[in-house]
Amino acid sequence: MGLELDEVDRGILHHLQQDARHNTATDIAGDVDVTANTVRNRIRRLEDAGVIKGYVPIIDYERTGKSMHMVVQCTVPIHERGAFAAAALEIDGVVAVREVMTGHRNLRIDLVAADTDEITAAVSQLQQQGIEVDEQELLKAEYLQPFDHFGTNTGDD
């Protein structure tokens, strides 16, 4: 079972998801009606409990010269999904791997590349790992937003 979150925790998570890089403990403290030290302690507790697993930038790969974003749907033995996912992450160009709760197409791999040669090389390496490639989709665009239903200014509620 997960960590029990109170209104202060939810307010902190809300602010971190809005902009973890620029929202300081002092900024958050003012909105959730606690001290900055309490915010820092709560963040540390959320990190230690695994609620916050890290702080990741959202990268526009096209601006880095990796203009092709491919989604590769794969099938691997269910009991080995985790091991195949870890192996796929080691391949150059793979930026995300998702384990899917199905028997068929149970691994979704996102990779970025500068050209089709790089895509072919990455997919070949996946196959060499024993990963069955079922389908490849070239993405035009991807739109992301954080899950933002933890609340806002809990101090005002």
C-alpha positions as CSV (number, residue, x, y, z in Angstrom):
1,M,0.0,0.0,0.0
2,G,1.2,3.5,-0.7
3,L,2.1,6.3,1.7
4,E,-0.8,8.1,3.3
5,L,-0.7,11.7,1.8
6,D,-2.2,14.6,3.7
7,E,-3.1,18.0,2.2
8,V,0.4,19.4,2.7
9,D,2.0,16.4,0.9
10,R,-0.6,16.8,-2.0
11,G,0.1,20.5,-2.2
12,I,3.9,19.9,-2.3
13,L,3.4,17.3,-5.1
14,H,1.2,19.7,-7.0
15,H,3.8,22.4,-7.0
16,L,6.7,20.1,-7.8
17,Q,4.7,18.8,-10.8
18,Q,4.1,22.3,-12.0
19,D,7.8,23.2,-12.0
20,A,10.1,21.2,-9.7
21,R,13.1,23.2,-10.9
22,H,11.9,26.7,-10.0
23,N,9.5,26.1,-7.1
24,T,11.6,26.5,-4.0
25,A,10.7,25.2,-0.6
26,T,10.0,28.8,0.4
27,D,7.6,29.3,-2.5
28,I,5.8,26.1,-1.8
29,A,5.7,26.7,1.9
30,G,3.8,30.0,1.4
31,D,1.1,28.2,-0.6
32,V,0.7,25.2,1.6
33,D,0.8,27.2,4.8
34,V,3.8,25.5,6.5
35,T,7.5,26.5,7.0
36,A,10.1,25.9,4.3
37,N,11.9,23.5,6.6
38,T,8.7,21.4,6.8
39,V,8.5,21.4,3.0
40,R,12.1,20.2,2.7
41,N,11.4,17.5,5.3
42,R,8.2,16.4,3.6
43,I,10.0,16.2,0.2
44,R,12.8,14.1,1.8
45,R,10.1,11.8,3.3
46,L,8.3,11.5,-0.1
47,E,11.6,10.7,-1.8
48,D,12.6,8.1,0.9
49,A,9.2,6.4,0.6
50,G,9.6,6.2,-3.2
51,V,6.6,8.5,-3.9
52,I,9.1,10.9,-5.6
53,K,11.5,8.8,-7.7
54,G,13.4,11.7,-9.3
55,Y,13.3,14.9,-11.2
56,V,13.5,14.4,-15.0
57,P,13.7,17.2,-17.6
58,I,11.3,17.0,-20.6
59,I,13.6,17.0,-23.6
60,D,12.7,18.0,-27.1
61,Y,14.7,15.3,-28.9
62,E,14.1,17.0,-32.3
63,R,16.1,20.0,-31.1
64,T,19.0,17.6,-30.2
65,G,19.3,16.2,-33.7
66,K,17.2,13.1,-32.9
67,S,14.2,14.1,-35.1
68,M,12.7,10.6,-35.3
69,H,10.7,9.1,-32.4
70,M,9.7,5.5,-32.8
71,V,7.4,3.5,-30.7
72,V,8.2,-0.2,-30.9
73,Q,5.6,-2.7,-29.7
74,C,7.2,-6.0,-28.6
75,T,6.4,-9.3,-27.1
76,V,8.5,-11.1,-24.5
77,P,7.8,-13.9,-22.1
78,I,5.7,-12.5,-19.3
79,H,7.9,-13.8,-16.5
80,E,10.9,-12.1,-18.0
81,R,9.4,-8.7,-18.9
82,G,11.5,-6.9,-16.3
83,A,14.8,-8.4,-17.5
84,F,14.0,-7.6,-21.1
85,A,13.0,-4.0,-20.2
86,A,16.3,-3.5,-18.4
87,A,18.2,-4.9,-21.3
88,A,16.3,-2.7,-23.8
89,L,17.2,0.4,-21.8
90,E,20.9,-0.3,-22.4
91,I,20.5,0.1,-26.2
92,D,21.6,3.4,-27.7
93,G,18.6,5.5,-28.5
94,V,16.1,3.8,-26.2
95,V,14.6,6.5,-23.9
96,A,11.7,4.7,-22.3
97,V,10.4,1.2,-21.8
98,R,7.0,0.3,-20.4
99,E,5.9,-3.1,-19.2
100,V,2.3,-3.7,-20.4
101,M,0.0,-6.1,-18.6
102,T,-0.9,-8.3,-21.5
103,G,0.5,-11.5,-23.0
104,H,1.0,-10.0,-26.5
105,R,2.7,-6.7,-27.1
106,N,3.7,-6.6,-23.5
107,L,6.7,-4.3,-23.9
108,R,6.5,-0.8,-25.3
109,I,9.8,0.7,-26.2
110,D,10.4,4.4,-27.2
111,L,13.5,5.2,-29.1
112,V,14.8,8.3,-30.7
113,A,17.2,8.5,-33.7
114,A,18.6,11.0,-36.2
115,D,17.7,8.8,-39.2
116,T,16.4,5.5,-40.3
117,D,19.8,3.9,-40.1
118,E,19.9,4.5,-36.3
119,I,16.4,3.2,-36.0
120,T,17.3,0.0,-37.9
121,A,20.4,-0.5,-35.7
122,A,18.4,-0.1,-32.5
123,V,15.6,-2.4,-33.6
124,S,18.2,-5.0,-34.7
125,Q,19.8,-4.8,-31.2
126,L,16.4,-5.3,-29.6
127,Q,15.9,-8.4,-31.8
128,Q,19.4,-9.7,-30.9
129,Q,18.4,-9.5,-27.2
130,G,15.6,-11.9,-28.0
131,I,12.8,-9.3,-28.1
132,E,10.1,-10.1,-30.6
133,V,9.3,-6.8,-32.5
134,D,5.6,-6.8,-33.5
135,E,5.0,-3.3,-34.7
136,Q,6.9,0.0,-35.2
137,E,5.2,3.4,-35.2
138,L,6.8,6.6,-36.1
139,L,5.4,9.4,-34.0
140,K,4.7,12.9,-35.3
141,A,4.3,14.5,-31.9
142,E,3.8,13.7,-28.3
143,Y,2.0,15.9,-25.7
144,L,2.7,15.4,-22.0
145,Q,1.3,16.7,-18.8
146,P,1.8,15.7,-15.2
147,F,-1.0,14.0,-13.2
148,D,-2.1,17.1,-11.4
149,H,-4.9,16.1,-9.1
150,F,-3.1,16.4,-5.8
151,G,-4.7,19.8,-5.1
152,T,-3.5,23.4,-5.2
153,N,-3.3,25.9,-2.4
154,T,-4.1,23.6,0.6
155,G,-3.4,26.4,3.0
156,D,-6.4,28.3,1.6
157,D,-8.8,25.4,1.9
